[in-house]
């Protein structure tokens, strides 16, 4: 299957942690925190524990072998600042955010970002007109 352009990706370490957490908690989703209580962290929740609203943007899904696609959301106001970036959810050693499901594991999710490439900008309708 050809690669599709996406605003989100997942590292191998995060995928392994997500497999473990899904086995414990069932299907999961992410909401990229806006920086209030837990900083700007990707917050992971069992589906149904965090309710998205009309002002949340679906950035894409994480496709991990053996799991249902994991949706990744961000608030519309925050998306305005991040719309030119590609986000990769990674997992590292450390204390997870208080509300995110990985908290007790000794690992935490974090975002690694990069600017979208020119083909990605064109795909998402963000390329500057000549």
N, C-alpha and C positions, 0 to 999 in steps of 0.2 A: 504494500500500500504506500503511495507516495506521501512524503511529509507534507503536512498542511501548516500554513503559517498560523502561529498562535502567539498570544501575549504572555502566556505562562508556560513554565516547564517545571520539572522536578528532578532533583539530583538523585543519584543511586542511593545515597545515605538516607535522604528523606523518604524515598520510595520504600526502603526496608523498614523504616520506622512506621510508615503509614500502613504497611501490611500487618505489623504487630498490633498497632492501635485499632485497626479494623477488626482483627480477630477478637479483641477485647470489647470493643464498643459498638461494632456494626458500622454501616456506611457513614462516611465522614464528608465534611465540606470545610472550606476555608473562607474567612473574611479578613481582608487585609486591614488591620487596625489603623485608625487615623492618628494615633499618638497620644491618646488620653491617658488612661491608667497604666497600660502595659507598653508604652512606647509605640513605635511603628513596627509591630510584629504581625506575621501571619498567624491568625488565631484559628485553631482547628477545633471543630465541634462535631459531635454526632449529629447526623441530619435530624432536624426538628428541635434541637436545643438552641439554635440561633435562628431567628426569623428575619429573612431579608425583606426589604420593602421596595417601593417604587423608585426610591432614590439610590438603590444599589445597582451597580453595573456588574454583569457577569463577564469576567475577563476571559474565561475559557475553562477547560477541564484538564485535569491531570489524568493521563491514561497510563495506568500501572498494571502490568500483567497480573491476572488473578483477582483484580478488584474492579468494582463498578467505577465508572468515571467519577472523579472527585471535582466538584465545581469550586471555582475560586471567584469570590466577589470582592468589590471595593465600593465605598460610597462614591456617589457621582461627583461630589465636590472634591474629594481627594483625587479621583480619576482625572480631573482637569489638570492637575499638576503632574500626573504620572502617565498621561496618555502617549507620550513619546518614548516610553521605556518598555523593555521586555523584562519580566520578573521570573526568576528561578527560585523555587522554594527549596531550601537546603536544610539539613539538620546537623547540629554541632553539639558537642558536650556542653553542658551548662543547665542551669535552672530554667525551665520553661515558664511562660507567662502564667499568671494565676488562674485565668479563665480558660486557657487552652488545654486540650485533652492530654498533651504530652507532658504536662507539668511534673508528674511524679516519676517520670522515666529517667531523669538525669540527663536528658537531651532537650534541646529546644529547636524550634523551627526559626529560620531567619530568611530574609529576602536578599538575593543577590540580583542586582539590576544592571542593565546595560541599555544604551540608546538603541532604538530600533534602526535597522539597516534601511537603506534606500528602497529595496524591494518590499520590505515590511511596511514602510511608510506609505508606499503606493498602494499596497494591499488594503491597508486600513483607512485609506482616503486622507492621509495626513501629509502627503508630499506637497511641497511648495510648487505653485504653478510657475512655469518659466515665462 
